[in-house]
């Protein structure tokens, strides 16, 4: 009966978060229930949570295996569904020797590029037959949603065998034109690297790797992208050139020439994104955020720069590659300012090259 009451209390909090159009719910001992709305923390009125409150709210969500993982690693990732409320991704962990939780609200429906306000030209990435597409950006910038939208385009328009490897599975895809298998690390497979190797023997056309965490996974992904598969994956980098450097720096210097050659041939595109709060309009919609995107397409010039080790010139290639579908973060931010979606001040706070942003805003 105690567990039932705990779950009902958590459900009430989750339902409240949904009504407030929050993206995240934070449960931390010593602080009141905290929501993230429109990218900013908003604390509703309430008493600080006690350590026992957190335990009674979160522990009933875990399966026995997840409870063991939490005790072993002091952290566990999972997704769960609440009937009539929604689907949620959670990280339950310890801090100051007490349990804490960060819960992300996931859309009930698979998002589209249009609903995410992403550039329509990204659609061409879902039409490619082989190559590596990387979506990069900080935590909470919408990488998983972008990948889900691309995968849904494949599912809607292509007769393919699609296999995803995720930790945990966030968006549940149903078979349409394609057949989709979703593998969860820790439940269906021991890790990303071994799962990718196994998948290559399962006749896939499209592979989604939730995150490339180690050199072994990266090497296997590059091989898959080079040998006739479309591979979608993510990295935690701020811009496209950093993503290229992160991939290459994962390998020892002795292997750089070989990896650069392989990467230059397998890369299709890198999309870096961040979510920017909308400009205040007086409508009271605090949750509106728009994606600013930087897009690097693997043109012949970009491939040549990667092969030659001239990564420092990639930004210049992106800034002059509009005709090939490329755009820098500063160009994207400037366009969003000109269309009134975000304020000039917010663009300045989120750009990486202030002088470039000022130049584009004057044009």
C-alpha positions in Angstrom: 0.0 0.0 0.0 3.0 2.3 0.7 4.3 1.8 -2.8 1.0 2.4 -4.3 0.7 5.7 -2.5 4.2 6.7 -3.6 3.5 6.0 -7.2 0.3 8.0 -7.0 2.3 10.9 -5.5 4.8 10.7 -8.3 2.1 10.6 -10.8 0.6 13.8 -9.4 4.0 15.5 -9.8 4.4 14.2 -13.3 0.9 15.3 -14.3 1.6 18.7 -12.8 4.8 19.0 -14.8 3.0 18.1 -18.0 0.3 20.7 -17.4 3.0 23.3 -16.8 4.7 22.3 -20.2 7.9 21.6 -18.3 10.8 19.7 -20.0 12.3 18.4 -16.8 11.3 17.6 -13.2 14.1 17.7 -10.5 13.7 15.9 -7.2 16.5 16.7 -4.8 16.6 16.4 -1.0 16.7 19.9 0.7 15.0 21.6 -2.3 11.3 21.9 -3.3 10.0 20.1 -6.3 11.7 21.9 -9.2 10.6 22.2 -12.9 12.5 23.4 -15.9 10.2 25.4 -18.2 11.5 27.0 -21.4 15.0 26.2 -20.4 14.9 28.0 -17.0 14.3 26.5 -13.5 11.0 27.4 -11.9 10.2 26.4 -8.4 6.6 26.0 -7.4 5.6 26.9 -3.9 6.2 24.0 -1.5 8.3 22.7 1.3 11.8 21.2 0.7 11.8 17.5 0.0 13.3 15.2 2.6 15.6 12.3 1.8 12.8 9.8 2.6 10.4 11.7 0.3 12.7 11.1 -2.6 13.1 7.4 -1.8 9.4 6.9 -1.6 8.8 8.7 -4.9 11.5 7.1 -7.0 12.3 3.6 -5.7 8.9 2.1 -6.7 9.7 3.1 -10.3 12.7 0.7 -10.5 12.7 -2.9 -11.4 14.8 -5.3 -9.3 17.6 -5.2 -11.9 17.5 -1.4 -12.0 17.7 -1.3 -8.2 20.8 -3.5 -8.3 22.4 -1.2 -10.9 21.6 1.8 -8.8 23.3 0.3 -5.8 26.2 -0.9 -7.8 26.9 2.2 -9.9 25.2 4.8 -7.7 23.3 5.9 -10.8 20.8 4.4 -13.3 19.1 5.5 -16.5 15.6 4.3 -17.5 12.4 5.2 -19.3 8.9 4.5 -18.1 5.3 5.2 -19.0 2.4 6.5 -16.9 -1.0 5.7 -18.3 -2.9 9.0 -19.1 0.2 11.1 -18.3 3.0 10.3 -20.6 6.4 8.8 -21.1 9.5 9.8 -19.2 13.2 9.4 -19.2 14.9 9.4 -15.7 18.3 9.4 -14.2 18.2 8.4 -10.6 21.4 8.9 -8.7 23.0 9.7 -5.4 24.2 13.1 -4.2 25.4 14.0 -0.7 24.6 10.4 0.2 20.9 10.8 -0.6 18.8 9.7 -3.6 18.0 12.3 -6.3 16.2 12.2 -9.6 16.1 14.1 -12.9 13.1 13.2 -15.0 12.7 14.3 -18.6 9.2 14.5 -20.2 9.1 12.8 -23.6 6.6 13.5 -26.3 3.8 11.0 -26.7 4.1 11.2 -30.5 7.3 10.9 -32.6 8.2 14.6 -33.5 8.5 15.8 -37.0 11.2 18.2 -38.4 8.4 20.7 -38.8 7.1 20.4 -35.2 10.7 20.8 -34.0 11.2 23.9 -36.1 14.2 22.3 -37.8 15.4 23.2 -41.3 13.6 21.3 -44.1 16.9 20.5 -45.8 17.6 18.0 -43.0 15.0 15.8 -44.7 17.6 14.9 -47.3 19.7 13.2 -44.6 16.9 10.7 -44.1 17.0 9.9 -47.9 20.6 8.9 -47.9 21.5 5.3 -48.4 24.8 5.2 -46.6 27.0 7.4 -44.5 27.3 8.8 -41.0 25.0 11.5 -39.7 26.1 13.0 -36.3 23.8 15.2 -34.2 25.7 17.1 -31.5 25.1 19.6 -28.8 24.8 19.9 -25.0 22.6 17.8 -22.8 18.9 18.7 -23.2 19.3 20.4 -26.6 17.0 18.0 -28.4 19.4 15.6 -30.1 17.2 12.6 -29.4 14.2 14.3 -30.8 16.0 15.2 -34.0 17.2 11.6 -34.5 13.6 10.4 -33.8 12.2 12.7 -36.5 14.8 11.6 -39.0 14.2 7.9 -38.2 10.4 8.5 -38.6 11.0 9.9 -42.1 12.9 6.6 -42.9 10.0 4.6 -41.4 7.4 6.5 -43.4 9.1 6.6 -46.8 11.4 3.6 -47.1 11.1 -0.2 -47.1 14.2 -0.7 -44.8 15.3 -2.8 -41.9 16.1 -0.3 -39.1 17.9 -1.2 -35.9 18.4 1.2 -33.0 20.8 0.8 -30.0 19.8 3.1 -27.1 20.5 3.6 -23.4 17.6 3.8 -22.5 15.0 3.6 -25.3 13.3 7.0 -25.4 10.9 7.1 -28.4 9.0 3.9 -29.3 8.7 3.4 -33.1 6.1 1.3 -34.7 6.5 -0.5 -38.0 5.2 1.5 -41.0 7.0 1.1 -44.3 10.1 -0.1 -42.5 10.7 -2.8 -39.9 12.2 -1.4 -36.7 14.1 -3.2 -34.0 15.0 -1.3 -30.8 17.8 -2.7 -28.6 18.3 -1.3 -25.1 21.8 -1.5 -23.6 21.8 -3.3 -20.3 18.6 -5.2 -21.1 19.0 -6.5 -24.7 22.8 -6.0 -25.1 25.8 -5.5 -22.8 27.2 -2.4 -24.4 27.1 -0.2 -27.6 30.3 -1.6 -29.3 29.3 -5.3 -29.1 25.8 -4.5 -30.1 26.9 -2.6 -33.3 29.1 -5.5 -34.2 26.2 -7.9 -33.8 23.8 -5.7 -35.7 26.1 -5.8 -38.8 25.3 -9.5 -39.1 21.5 -8.8 -39.0 21.1 -7.3 -42.5 20.3 -3.8 -41.4 19.8 -0.8 -43.8 19.7 1.9 -41.2 21.4 1.9 -37.7 20.8 4.4 -34.9 23.5 4.4 -32.2 22.3 6.5 -29.2 25.7 7.7 -28.3 29.3 7.0 -29.4 31.0 6.7 -26.0 34.3 4.9 -26.7 36.9 4.4 -29.6 35.7 0.8 -30.1 32.1 2.0 -30.8 33.3 4.8 -33.0 35.5 2.5 -35.1 32.6 0.0 -35.6 30.2 2.9 -36.5 32.6 4.2 -39.1 33.0 0.8 -40.6 29.2 0.4 -40.7 28.8 3.8 -42.4 31.5 3.0 -44.9 30.0 -0.4 -45.9 26.6 0.5 -47.2 24.6 1.5 -44.1 23.0 4.8 -43.1 24.1 5.4 -39.4 22.7 8.0 -37.1 24.4 8.9 -33.8 25.1 11.7 -31.3 28.1 13.4 -29.6 28.3 16.0 -26.8 30.1 18.8 -28.6 29.1 22.4 -29.1 29.8 22.8 -32.9 30.5 20.7 -36.0 34.2 21.2 -36.1 34.5 20.1 -32.5 32.6 16.9 -33.4 35.1 16.1 -36.1 38.0 16.7 -33.7 36.4 14.6 -31.0 36.0 11.6 -33.3 39.6 11.8 -34.6 41.1 12.5 -31.1 39.6 9.3 -29.9 42.3 7.3 -31.7 46.1 7.2 -31.1 48.3 9.3 -33.4 49.7 6.3 -35.1 46.2 5.5 -36.5 45.3 9.1 -37.5 46.0 8.9 -41.2 43.9 5.7 -41.6 41.0 7.1 -39.4 41.0 10.4 -41.3 40.7 8.6 -44.6 37.9 6.4 -43.3 36.0 9.2 -41.6 36.3 11.5 -44.6 34.7 8.7 -46.8 32.0 7.7 -44.3 30.8 11.1 -43.0 27.6 12.4 -44.5 26.8 15.4 -42.2 27.2 16.9 -38.7 24.3 18.8 -37.2 25.1 20.8 -34.0 22.1 22.3 -32.2 21.0 24.2 -29.1 17.6 25.3 -27.9 17.1 29.0 -27.5 14.2 30.6 -25.4 11.8 32.5 -27.6 11.6 36.2 -27.5 9.0 37.4 -25.0 5.8 38.3 -26.8 3.4 38.8 -23.9 1.5 35.7 -24.7 2.6 34.0 -21.5 4.1 31.0 -23.4 7.2 30.4 -21.3 7.9 27.0 -22.8 8.6 28.1 -26.4 12.2 27.4 -27.5 13.6 27.3 -31.0 16.6 25.3 -32.3 19.6 27.1 -33.6 21.5 24.7 -35.8 25.0 24.5 -37.4 25.1 22.1 -40.4 28.3 20.7 -41.9 27.7 18.7 -45.1 30.5 16.3 -46.3 31.2 18.1 -49.5 34.3 17.2 -51.5 36.0 20.2 -50.0 35.1 19.2 -46.4 36.3 15.6 -47.0 39.6 16.9 -48.3 40.1 19.1 -45.2 39.5 16.1 -42.9 41.9 13.9 -44.9 44.6 16.5 -44.8 44.2 17.3 -41.1 43.1 20.9 -41.7 40.2 20.7 -39.2 40.8 24.4 -38.3 39.4 25.4 -41.7 36.1 23.5 -41.3 34.3 26.5 -39.9 35.3 28.6 -42.9 34.0 25.8 -45.2 30.7 25.8 -43.4 30.3 29.6 -43.4 30.8 29.7 -47.2 28.9 26.5 -48.0 25.3 27.8 -48.0 24.8 26.6 -51.6 25.6 23.1 -50.4 23.2 23.2 -47.4 25.6 24.4 -44.8 25.1 27.0 -42.1 27.1 28.2 -39.1 25.6 28.6 -35.6 26.1 32.4 -35.9 24.3 32.5 -39.2 21.4 30.5 -37.7 21.2 32.8 -34.7 21.2 35.9 -36.9 18.4 34.5 -39.0 16.4 33.8 -35.8 16.9 37.4 -34.6 15.8 38.8 -38.0 12.6 36.7 -38.0 11.8 37.8 -34.4 12.0 34.3 -32.9 14.7 35.2 -30.4 16.1 38.4 -29.0 19.4 39.9 -30.0 20.6 39.6 -26.4 19.8 35.9 -26.3 21.6 35.3 -29.6 24.7 37.1 -28.2 24.6 35.0 -25.1 24.5 31.7 -27.0 26.9 32.4 -29.9 30.4 31.0 -30.0 31.9 33.8 -32.2 30.5 37.2 -31.2 32.2 39.1 -34.0 30.8 36.8 -36.6 27.3 37.2 -35.2 27.6 41.0 -35.2 28.7 40.9 -38.8 25.8 38.7 -39.9 23.3 40.9 -38.0 24.6 44.0 -40.0 24.0 42.3 -43.4 
